Amino acid sequence: MSTPTVTLPGGDEMPMIGYGTWDIGGETVQKGVRAALDAGYTHVDTAEGYMNEAEIGEVLADYDRDDLFLTSKVLPKNLEYESVRRSCEESLEKLGTDYLDLYLIHWPNPAVSLRETLNAMEQLHAEGKVRNIGVSNFSPYQLGAANHISDVPIAVNQIEHHPWLQRPDWVEAIRESDTVIEAAAPLARTEVLDDDTVQELAEAYEKTPAQIVLRWAIENDVVAIPKSGSPEHIRDNFELFDWSLDDADRERLDALDRDHAVYDTREKDWSRDVYGISQ
């Protein structure tokens, strides 16, 4: 069965399931990307901050680029106009491609003009180096500002989203802007897999806990990019499309929301180099 997709504002089709590569590198990420692509994934998500683009690029060289949907992200410390362009060029070179299907602002940075950043993203789009632009970890307020400023649609907002952190107000506001929601950490970095309800449903459906949570995301029209270094888990995480959750079971998962974040804790350490904000 083919992977379901969502149509981005510019008309491109984005696969609803992708392979996330945060915090894995070297031979592990290469084996992971190869396992994902061989299993049927066509969507790979990385970032300059993951420091694994070169390794991923070596694997992608063995596959047909036109069949892939490739995402990367620019670090918040590199959001000035020329820095965005330089970061994008470096990502393209490392990944061995002429274009990105999606380029995201990885985190908002209040020390840099959002207009300046988006001007650079728009120019990359005009040059064909970036087919869609988007943001990551933006609140509805920040997303609204981006949409107001940018002449190119903000195609995606990649946010932390899983059964324990559902953010219904965010989801409603993001969807009203026609921006697609993509779940970073869709498995709550494995924490939600031990939830009693998830475990019970996994047993009832004869599926893995991860499959239950990922199927829930897809049925809620949320793109998911699970990360794993295990080829077996990577393959399992793609087996989502020939079965579905009953309405009552999906509602049980909907009821798990506890406003629990595993990484987007809303407390930013501005001294970290990732933001590049000097005193």
C-alpha beads as a LAMMPS data file, in Angstrom:
LAMMPS data file: protein, C-alpha beads

279 atoms
278 bonds

1 atom types
1 bond types

-500.0 500.0 xlo xhi
-500.0 500.0 ylo yhi
-500.0 500.0 zlo zhi

Masses

1 110.0

Atoms # bond

1 1 1 0.000 0.000 0.000
2 1 1 1.370 3.442 -0.918
3 1 1 2.273 5.947 1.763
4 1 1 -0.479 8.519 2.360
5 1 1 0.519 12.106 1.720
6 1 1 -0.630 15.593 2.620
7 1 1 -0.717 18.395 0.065
8 1 1 1.406 21.406 0.995
9 1 1 0.217 24.933 0.152
10 1 1 2.513 25.036 -2.885
11 1 1 1.038 21.823 -4.260
12 1 1 3.788 19.336 -3.386
13 1 1 2.857 16.044 -1.718
14 1 1 4.533 15.347 1.646
15 1 1 4.535 11.741 2.925
16 1 1 2.669 11.394 6.224
17 1 1 5.429 9.235 7.694
18 1 1 9.125 10.031 7.546
19 1 1 12.397 8.880 9.028
20 1 1 13.735 11.205 11.730
21 1 1 17.492 11.374 12.321
22 1 1 17.928 13.502 15.448
23 1 1 20.783 12.378 17.720
24 1 1 22.079 9.601 15.472
25 1 1 25.136 9.785 13.265
26 1 1 27.965 7.882 11.659
27 1 1 27.360 4.298 10.628
28 1 1 24.160 4.146 12.701
29 1 1 22.389 6.886 10.756
30 1 1 23.603 5.451 7.463
31 1 1 22.218 2.017 8.292
32 1 1 19.025 3.662 9.509
33 1 1 18.466 5.721 6.367
34 1 1 19.184 2.725 4.162
35 1 1 16.813 0.530 6.179
36 1 1 14.123 3.214 5.965
37 1 1 14.424 3.728 2.209
38 1 1 14.538 -0.013 1.556
39 1 1 11.400 -0.457 3.696
40 1 1 9.478 2.055 1.585
41 1 1 10.014 5.401 3.310
42 1 1 10.481 8.271 0.877
43 1 1 10.650 11.073 3.474
44 1 1 13.871 11.808 5.409
45 1 1 14.215 14.573 8.004
46 1 1 17.551 16.020 9.115
47 1 1 19.075 19.370 10.156
48 1 1 22.399 21.131 10.129
49 1 1 22.316 20.892 13.927
50 1 1 22.119 17.085 13.781
51 1 1 25.601 17.037 12.224
52 1 1 24.764 13.979 10.132
53 1 1 23.925 15.462 6.735
54 1 1 27.151 14.280 5.084
55 1 1 26.609 10.690 6.225
56 1 1 22.999 10.807 5.027
57 1 1 24.105 12.242 1.700
58 1 1 26.409 9.285 1.088
59 1 1 23.422 6.937 1.400
60 1 1 21.044 9.088 -0.643
61 1 1 23.485 8.920 -3.570
62 1 1 22.406 5.297 -4.094
63 1 1 18.723 6.225 -4.525
64 1 1 16.668 8.221 -7.020
65 1 1 16.519 11.764 -5.651
66 1 1 13.277 12.488 -7.497
67 1 1 11.537 9.793 -5.440
68 1 1 12.485 11.375 -2.115
69 1 1 11.105 14.148 0.085
70 1 1 14.074 15.650 1.917
71 1 1 13.885 18.113 4.816
72 1 1 16.654 20.029 6.559
73 1 1 16.696 22.907 9.021
74 1 1 18.775 26.002 9.732
75 1 1 20.008 26.587 13.282
76 1 1 18.686 29.623 15.158
77 1 1 22.196 31.051 15.427
78 1 1 22.320 31.201 11.614
79 1 1 19.136 33.150 10.906
80 1 1 20.717 36.329 9.534
81 1 1 20.191 36.675 5.762
82 1 1 23.641 35.605 4.586
83 1 1 23.919 32.928 7.271
84 1 1 20.664 31.305 6.131
85 1 1 21.917 31.190 2.561
86 1 1 25.298 29.818 3.625
87 1 1 23.711 27.168 5.845
88 1 1 21.416 26.058 3.049
89 1 1 24.270 25.806 0.553
90 1 1 26.290 23.737 3.032
91 1 1 23.333 21.427 3.682
92 1 1 22.798 20.940 -0.056
93 1 1 26.464 20.099 -0.550
94 1 1 26.578 17.622 2.326
95 1 1 23.338 15.941 1.264
96 1 1 24.498 15.759 -2.356
97 1 1 21.393 17.403 -3.786
98 1 1 20.511 20.524 -5.767
99 1 1 17.372 21.255 -3.763
100 1 1 15.513 20.577 -0.532
101 1 1 11.834 19.676 -0.605
102 1 1 11.402 21.503 2.714
103 1 1 13.660 23.910 4.602
104 1 1 12.731 24.845 8.157
105 1 1 13.744 27.460 10.693
106 1 1 14.713 25.016 13.440
107 1 1 13.851 27.272 16.378
108 1 1 12.705 30.884 16.585
109 1 1 15.423 33.309 17.647
110 1 1 14.170 36.622 19.080
111 1 1 17.595 38.202 18.586
112 1 1 17.293 38.027 14.781
113 1 1 14.683 39.717 12.598
114 1 1 12.149 37.155 11.381
115 1 1 11.650 39.299 8.277
116 1 1 15.368 39.030 7.471
117 1 1 15.291 35.262 7.865
118 1 1 12.206 34.837 5.722
119 1 1 13.609 37.125 3.031
120 1 1 16.520 34.698 2.735
121 1 1 14.186 31.695 2.688
122 1 1 12.055 33.345 -0.019
123 1 1 15.154 33.979 -2.139
124 1 1 16.239 30.337 -1.796
125 1 1 12.739 29.348 -2.883
126 1 1 12.881 31.685 -5.895
127 1 1 16.195 30.131 -6.926
128 1 1 14.741 26.616 -6.738
129 1 1 17.092 25.520 -3.977
130 1 1 14.174 25.122 -1.581
131 1 1 10.784 23.948 -2.838
132 1 1 8.868 24.678 0.374
133 1 1 9.702 26.729 3.443
134 1 1 8.525 26.183 6.987
135 1 1 9.222 26.590 10.666
136 1 1 9.800 24.375 13.666
137 1 1 8.883 24.879 17.310
138 1 1 6.918 28.054 16.509
139 1 1 3.966 29.006 18.681
140 1 1 0.745 30.021 16.903
141 1 1 1.668 33.655 17.611
142 1 1 5.095 33.245 16.001
143 1 1 3.612 31.309 13.088
144 1 1 1.048 34.055 12.542
145 1 1 3.838 36.615 12.324
146 1 1 5.722 34.441 9.827
147 1 1 2.663 34.007 7.641
148 1 1 2.028 37.758 7.751
149 1 1 5.573 38.558 6.652
150 1 1 6.280 35.872 4.070
151 1 1 5.126 36.007 0.466
152 1 1 5.838 32.258 0.229
153 1 1 3.409 30.097 2.253
154 1 1 4.711 28.675 5.510
155 1 1 4.110 25.061 4.509
156 1 1 4.898 23.228 7.757
157 1 1 5.259 23.825 11.485
158 1 1 7.191 20.959 13.056
159 1 1 6.288 20.886 16.749
160 1 1 6.461 18.459 19.637
161 1 1 3.213 16.505 19.435
162 1 1 2.233 13.108 20.833
163 1 1 -0.569 11.646 23.007
164 1 1 0.877 13.222 26.153
165 1 1 1.276 16.669 24.515
166 1 1 -1.572 17.280 22.071
167 1 1 -1.769 21.096 22.170
168 1 1 -5.341 21.379 20.873
169 1 1 -5.248 25.203 20.808
170 1 1 -2.022 25.122 18.804
171 1 1 -3.381 22.501 16.410
172 1 1 -6.532 24.531 15.736
173 1 1 -4.615 27.762 15.147
174 1 1 -1.982 26.159 12.918
175 1 1 -4.605 24.462 10.777
176 1 1 -6.535 27.704 10.376
177 1 1 -3.418 29.113 8.695
178 1 1 -3.302 26.189 6.209
179 1 1 0.077 25.178 7.611
180 1 1 0.673 21.426 7.937
181 1 1 1.448 20.048 11.399
182 1 1 4.431 17.730 11.631
183 1 1 5.148 15.884 14.867
184 1 1 8.677 16.042 16.162
185 1 1 9.219 13.379 18.833
186 1 1 5.929 11.653 17.881
187 1 1 6.739 8.884 20.364
188 1 1 7.684 11.359 23.129
189 1 1 11.230 10.013 22.775
190 1 1 9.803 6.577 23.725
191 1 1 8.271 7.797 27.025
192 1 1 4.667 7.393 25.864
193 1 1 5.280 3.800 24.779
194 1 1 5.065 2.677 28.415
195 1 1 1.646 4.264 28.894
196 1 1 -0.856 1.664 30.113
197 1 1 -3.448 2.551 27.469
198 1 1 -0.882 2.358 24.681
199 1 1 0.303 -0.995 25.987
200 1 1 -3.255 -2.352 26.192
201 1 1 -4.055 -1.255 22.652
202 1 1 -0.804 -2.700 21.325
203 1 1 -1.752 -6.064 22.788
204 1 1 -5.330 -5.854 21.502
205 1 1 -4.269 -4.948 17.952
206 1 1 -1.197 -7.207 17.985
207 1 1 0.946 -4.204 17.095
208 1 1 3.918 -2.516 18.720
209 1 1 3.238 0.423 21.051
210 1 1 5.026 2.670 18.546
211 1 1 2.735 1.539 15.757
212 1 1 -0.310 2.411 17.875
213 1 1 0.971 5.924 18.591
214 1 1 2.069 6.581 15.007
215 1 1 -1.217 5.336 13.585
216 1 1 -3.016 7.702 15.985
217 1 1 -0.973 10.623 14.640
218 1 1 -1.704 9.798 11.021
219 1 1 -5.431 9.363 11.690
220 1 1 -5.353 12.834 13.263
221 1 1 -3.790 14.233 10.062
222 1 1 -0.434 14.869 11.706
223 1 1 2.752 14.020 9.807
224 1 1 5.084 11.895 11.954
225 1 1 8.859 11.467 11.740
226 1 1 9.821 8.729 14.225
227 1 1 13.508 8.305 14.921
228 1 1 15.208 4.965 15.541
229 1 1 18.637 3.460 15.098
230 1 1 17.215 -0.062 14.906
231 1 1 16.458 -1.357 11.386
232 1 1 13.773 -3.633 12.874
233 1 1 12.015 -0.739 14.604
234 1 1 12.373 1.426 11.499
235 1 1 10.600 -1.225 9.436
236 1 1 7.917 -1.722 12.104
237 1 1 7.274 2.023 12.264
238 1 1 6.356 1.999 8.580
239 1 1 3.793 -0.811 8.861
240 1 1 0.879 1.555 9.442
241 1 1 -1.234 1.648 6.340
242 1 1 -3.255 -1.574 6.057
243 1 1 -5.073 -1.245 9.385
244 1 1 -6.767 1.448 11.464
245 1 1 -7.841 2.269 14.992
246 1 1 -11.459 1.966 16.053
247 1 1 -13.056 5.307 16.902
248 1 1 -13.384 4.354 20.566
249 1 1 -9.710 3.390 20.794
250 1 1 -8.608 6.583 19.079
251 1 1 -10.666 8.492 21.639
252 1 1 -8.873 6.619 24.435
253 1 1 -5.588 7.919 23.050
254 1 1 -7.071 11.409 22.672
255 1 1 -7.840 11.303 26.384
256 1 1 -4.177 10.818 27.353
257 1 1 -3.216 14.479 26.970
258 1 1 -1.368 15.671 30.075
259 1 1 0.520 18.698 28.650
260 1 1 3.781 16.802 29.140
261 1 1 6.675 17.970 26.962
262 1 1 9.814 15.876 26.558
263 1 1 11.919 18.562 24.859
264 1 1 9.937 21.760 24.181
265 1 1 9.717 22.777 27.806
266 1 1 9.306 26.485 26.935
267 1 1 12.387 27.228 29.011
268 1 1 15.193 28.280 26.696
269 1 1 18.820 28.441 27.800
270 1 1 19.942 31.458 25.819
271 1 1 23.594 30.838 26.730
272 1 1 23.680 27.725 24.527
273 1 1 25.670 28.108 21.335
274 1 1 22.685 26.919 19.293
275 1 1 21.140 30.406 19.597
276 1 1 24.327 32.393 19.086
277 1 1 23.131 35.203 21.348
278 1 1 26.101 36.955 22.969
279 1 1 25.746 39.085 26.084

Bonds

1 1 1 2
2 1 2 3
3 1 3 4
4 1 4 5
5 1 5 6
6 1 6 7
7 1 7 8
8 1 8 9
9 1 9 10
10 1 10 11
11 1 11 12
12 1 12 13
13 1 13 14
14 1 14 15
15 1 15 16
16 1 16 17
17 1 17 18
18 1 18 19
19 1 19 20
20 1 20 21
21 1 21 22
22 1 22 23
23 1 23 24
24 1 24 25
25 1 25 26
26 1 26 27
27 1 27 28
28 1 28 29
29 1 29 30
30 1 30 31
31 1 31 32
32 1 32 33
33 1 33 34
34 1 34 35
35 1 35 36
36 1 36 37
37 1 37 38
38 1 38 39
39 1 39 40
40 1 40 41
41 1 41 42
42 1 42 43
43 1 43 44
44 1 44 45
45 1 45 46
46 1 46 47
47 1 47 48
48 1 48 49
49 1 49 50
50 1 50 51
51 1 51 52
52 1 52 53
53 1 53 54
54 1 54 55
55 1 55 56
56 1 56 57
57 1 57 58
58 1 58 59
59 1 59 60
60 1 60 61
61 1 61 62
62 1 62 63
63 1 63 64
64 1 64 65
65 1 65 66
66 1 66 67
67 1 67 68
68 1 68 69
69 1 69 70
70 1 70 71
71 1 71 72
72 1 72 73
73 1 73 74
74 1 74 75
75 1 75 76
76 1 76 77
77 1 77 78
78 1 78 79
79 1 79 80
80 1 80 81
81 1 81 82
82 1 82 83
83 1 83 84
84 1 84 85
85 1 85 86
86 1 86 87
87 1 87 88
88 1 88 89
89 1 89 90
90 1 90 91
91 1 91 92
92 1 92 93
93 1 93 94
94 1 94 95
95 1 95 96
96 1 96 97
97 1 97 98
98 1 98 99
99 1 99 100
100 1 100 101
101 1 101 102
102 1 102 103
103 1 103 104
104 1 104 105
105 1 105 106
106 1 106 107
107 1 107 108
108 1 108 109
109 1 109 110
110 1 110 111
111 1 111 112
112 1 112 113
113 1 113 114
114 1 114 115
115 1 115 116
116 1 116 117
117 1 117 118
118 1 118 119
119 1 119 120
120 1 120 121
121 1 121 122
122 1 122 123
123 1 123 124
124 1 124 125
125 1 125 126
126 1 126 127
127 1 127 128
128 1 128 129
129 1 129 130
130 1 130 131
131 1 131 132
132 1 132 133
133 1 133 134
134 1 134 135
135 1 135 136
136 1 136 137
137 1 137 138
138 1 138 139
139 1 139 140
140 1 140 141
141 1 141 142
142 1 142 143
143 1 143 144
144 1 144 145
145 1 145 146
146 1 146 147
147 1 147 148
148 1 148 149
149 1 149 150
150 1 150 151
151 1 151 152
152 1 152 153
153 1 153 154
154 1 154 155
155 1 155 156
156 1 156 157
157 1 157 158
158 1 158 159
159 1 159 160
160 1 160 161
161 1 161 162
162 1 162 163
163 1 163 164
164 1 164 165
165 1 165 166
166 1 166 167
167 1 167 168
168 1 168 169
169 1 169 170
170 1 170 171
171 1 171 172
172 1 172 173
173 1 173 174
174 1 174 175
175 1 175 176
176 1 176 177
177 1 177 178
178 1 178 179
179 1 179 180
180 1 180 181
181 1 181 182
182 1 182 183
183 1 183 184
184 1 184 185
185 1 185 186
186 1 186 187
187 1 187 188
188 1 188 189
189 1 189 190
190 1 190 191
191 1 191 192
192 1 192 193
193 1 193 194
194 1 194 195
195 1 195 196
196 1 196 197
197 1 197 198
198 1 198 199
199 1 199 200
200 1 200 201
201 1 201 202
202 1 202 203
203 1 203 204
204 1 204 205
205 1 205 206
206 1 206 207
207 1 207 208
208 1 208 209
209 1 209 210
210 1 210 211
211 1 211 212
212 1 212 213
213 1 213 214
214 1 214 215
215 1 215 216
216 1 216 217
217 1 217 218
218 1 218 219
219 1 219 220
220 1 220 221
221 1 221 222
222 1 222 223
223 1 223 224
224 1 224 225
225 1 225 226
226 1 226 227
227 1 227 228
228 1 228 229
229 1 229 230
230 1 230 231
231 1 231 232
232 1 232 233
233 1 233 234
234 1 234 235
235 1 235 236
236 1 236 237
237 1 237 238
238 1 238 239
239 1 239 240
240 1 240 241
241 1 241 242
242 1 242 243
243 1 243 244
244 1 244 245
245 1 245 246
246 1 246 247
247 1 247 248
248 1 248 249
249 1 249 250
250 1 250 251
251 1 251 252
252 1 252 253
253 1 253 254
254 1 254 255
255 1 255 256
256 1 256 257
257 1 257 258
258 1 258 259
259 1 259 260
260 1 260 261
261 1 261 262
262 1 262 263
263 1 263 264
264 1 264 265
265 1 265 266
266 1 266 267
267 1 267 268
268 1 268 269
269 1 269 270
270 1 270 271
271 1 271 272
272 1 272 273
273 1 273 274
274 1 274 275
275 1 275 276
276 1 276 277
277 1 277 278
278 1 278 279
